[in-house]
Each structure stands twice: as C-alpha cells, then as structure tokens.
Amino acid sequence: MNALTEKLSALAAEDAVFVSGARVIAQDGGPVALAAILREIDVTVLERTLVFSIGEVSASLIVAGRRLRGLLSVAGHTDPAIGQPLSREEPETLQAAGTLMAALCDKASRVTVRAEPMQPFGKGGDAGISAKGLAELWSIDLNAKPLPPVARFLTANATTLGGHILVSGTEVVESKGETEALQLIWDEQVMPLRKAQKAIVSKQAGAQMMCFDGPIGTGTAVAVATAGDDACICAFPSDQIPKLTASWQSIIS
Amino acid sequence: MVVDALDTLQTGFAGCETLAFADLSTQMILVTNSNTSSQREALDALCKEAALTLGTKGKIAIGSDQCDTAIVAGQDQLRVFLRASEETSDVLCCVCQPDVDIVGFLPAARACLEQISSGA
C-alpha cells in the first residue's frame, strides 16, 4: 500500500524530484530547509507521520490539520523535546524542538519527505502548533526560496573561486574576483563553444557545467555552468575540479 | 592489453559505463571497454566532443592554452575527457552516471590513461 501511495504521489507532483521514493523539498541547508519542512506541515491536513531525511538524519514528525503535534523520533538524538506533544503552554519544549530542527537543517545538503500513516502520539487533546505559528516562534520566513542552481553553485563554492561572472539572460548580475581573462573568454569563446557542442550532442538538455583544466595557465581551471536563463564562468585551482564537479552534480541532481 | 586496463577501471567504479581510448589527431576511437553499450554513432560523437573540449592542434577550446582535462557535467550524464601527458593525441573518453564517485574516479582514470599511453 505504501509503495502504491508513493507512486501516486510521484505521479501527482509535477516537477517534483524523488530520491529512493522520498520527495526532495530542499537542496540547501539552513533556514531554507526549515522553511521547506514547515511548508510541508502547512499542506498536510490529514493525520500523518511525515518522515524527513535531513541530510543523513531521519526525523519523524506527527502532523495533522496543518499543525505539528510533535517530534516522534530523530535518529541518533535524545533531545528532551522528542516524544513530547508541542503546546504553547510548554514554551521551553517548543523552543527546544525549534532549536533541534534548526540544528538538523543547518548543514543538511538535502531534505526529503515521505508521508507515512499516523502513529500513536500524545493525548487526543493535543492540537499542536500551526506551521505559521511555528514560523513566527522559530523566526523562519515561510516563503524563503532556494537560490537558482547557478547562484547556489557560486555561493556554495565562494571560498574556492578565484573569480566569477554570473549572467542572467544577457545581463551580468555579479562579477567578483579576478575576471579579466574570464570576461574575454565569455565574450569571445563561450557562445561558439556551446553552439559547437550542441551540434555534436544534440540530446543534451537541462543544466550543464563544462569544466576545463588549464585554459588560462597551469594550475587554474575554468568552468562554464548553465541552468535555464542563468549562466556563470568561474576560475578556481585545478586540484579543486573533483570537489566542484561533485558540488555541481549535487545541486542539479 | 588496453581493453583489460579499461575494463579494470570500468568495473572499479559504479556508474562508469563507457571508456574509450582515442587518437585526437585522427579523431578515431581505438579501443573501448568490452561491455560498453554505446553505439558507433555515440562513440563518434564522444570523440568529437573530446576534440572540442580538449582542443586539437591549432584549435583551442577556450582560453589561451590547451587543456588536459575537460568535464561535461549534466543532469543525466557525466563525461570526462583526459589527454595523456606525453603523447598528447592520446585521450581517454569516459561516460559515467551523474552520481559516480568523481573524486576517486578522476585520478584513477588519469592513471589508466597514462599507463595505456606509455605502453606500460
């Protein structure tokens, strides 16, 4: 039954990305991830156990009527807030739950959700706290949206990049660090290169990063990343090619 | 044998699908791993993309210098192109799943190419 429910959910969710049967709701950590979790609570009307995979940690939350009733379990954690019904009459438990969720989300690279049947939790009279109420109590902007892939890639690797140019449509929206050589490449070589590649790989679609080792000197790599209307060109040390490639793959996967 | 070296590399990394040893001067695929599912047309395109991204004699892809490594990372596929350090027409073209362990794969693929290219 669960497998059928998961498949029906997958079919119903347009543009949703699934990993091992769980829907990806955030590709970033921090407040964006916690906001995504609160939005899931906000759209859950029937009694459900929402199982969130927050990075490597699995957290089961009891949710009903667009309200969070409590944290059923968090793998590897024994916080006092776990297993306690949430209520405004217990502000310390409420805040502890928020602190725990924020800590879990802080460094998570990805958050997924899976809805499972309700499990016994607390007393029947515990209504829980609405997602909007939690957002206020935990100082989370419910509308916080993740950066687009190219901007996210630049932000995630900011300390590694020697310079970069971010372009949206035809407009340069950001230029940082050493960009003289990058600008020249962007102006004169990137478009012909992309056209030539499209002629060879006609099926290539979606986000893509092309990475080159040494085009502006030994020890320096240059990458050109595109996703939708956004594109960037950036330079970084050659020994960081595997790390940045893995970073790009995790963002677009 | 070249095919043995390619097969060893391919079986060592989950998500590594096709490995092709090619000559950029003639833009010909010389040897592939034995269980590749890539058709001839796909291999020809792979070789052309290697020539485009790594650059050929007198034709540089981007910047001012020839590259010895190029990677095309897409949503469905990761393609890696490596040029040998001595015989610069010798290249290794790799087609992998996007979730291949790129951190481990790159140095292993480089070592494989240098071994093949040097005839060791």
Chai-1 contact restraints between the chains, C-beta under 6 A:
chainA,res_idxA,chainB,res_idxB,connection_type,confidence,min_distance_angstrom,max_distance_angstrom,comment,restraint_id
A,I185,B,I62,contact,1.0,0.0,6.0,A-B,restraint_1
A,I185,B,G63,contact,1.0,0.0,6.0,A-B,restraint_2
A,Q189,B,I62,contact,1.0,0.0,6.0,A-B,restraint_3
A,L193,B,I62,contact,1.0,0.0,6.0,A-B,restraint_4
A,A196,B,L52,contact,1.0,0.0,6.0,A-B,restraint_5
A,I200,B,A45,contact,1.0,0.0,6.0,A-B,restraint_6
A,I200,B,K48,contact,1.0,0.0,6.0,A-B,restraint_7
A,I200,B,E49,contact,1.0,0.0,6.0,A-B,restraint_8
A,G206,B,Q75,contact,1.0,0.0,6.0,A-B,restraint_9
A,A207,B,Q75,contact,1.0,0.0,6.0,A-B,restraint_10
A,Q208,B,G74,contact,1.0,0.0,6.0,A-B,restraint_11
A,M209,B,A73,contact,1.0,0.0,6.0,A-B,restraint_12
A,M210,B,V72,contact,1.0,0.0,6.0,A-B,restraint_13
A,C211,B,I71,contact,1.0,0.0,6.0,A-B,restraint_14
A,F212,B,I62,contact,1.0,0.0,6.0,A-B,restraint_15
A,F212,B,C67,contact,1.0,0.0,6.0,A-B,restraint_16
A,F212,B,A70,contact,1.0,0.0,6.0,A-B,restraint_17
A,D213,B,C67,contact,1.0,0.0,6.0,A-B,restraint_18
A,D213,B,D68,contact,1.0,0.0,6.0,A-B,restraint_19
A,D213,B,T69,contact,1.0,0.0,6.0,A-B,restraint_20
A,G214,B,D65,contact,1.0,0.0,6.0,A-B,restraint_21
A,G214,B,C67,contact,1.0,0.0,6.0,A-B,restraint_22
A,P215,B,I62,contact,1.0,0.0,6.0,A-B,restraint_23
A,P215,B,G63,contact,1.0,0.0,6.0,A-B,restraint_24
A,P215,B,D65,contact,1.0,0.0,6.0,A-B,restraint_25
A,P215,B,C67,contact,1.0,0.0,6.0,A-B,restraint_26
A,I216,B,G63,contact,1.0,0.0,6.0,A-B,restraint_27
A,P242,B,I102,contact,1.0,0.0,6.0,A-B,restraint_28
A,P242,B,V103,contact,1.0,0.0,6.0,A-B,restraint_29
A,P242,B,L106,contact,1.0,0.0,6.0,A-B,restraint_30
A,T245,B,I71,contact,1.0,0.0,6.0,A-B,restraint_31
A,T245,B,A73,contact,1.0,0.0,6.0,A-B,restraint_32
A,T245,B,I102,contact,1.0,0.0,6.0,A-B,restraint_33
A,A246,B,I102,contact,1.0,0.0,6.0,A-B,restraint_34
A,W248,B,A73,contact,1.0,0.0,6.0,A-B,restraint_35
A,Q249,B,A73,contact,1.0,0.0,6.0,A-B,restraint_36
A,Q249,B,P98,contact,1.0,0.0,6.0,A-B,restraint_37
A,I252,B,Q75,contact,1.0,0.0,6.0,A-B,restraint_38
A,S253,B,P98,contact,1.0,0.0,6.0,A-B,restraint_39
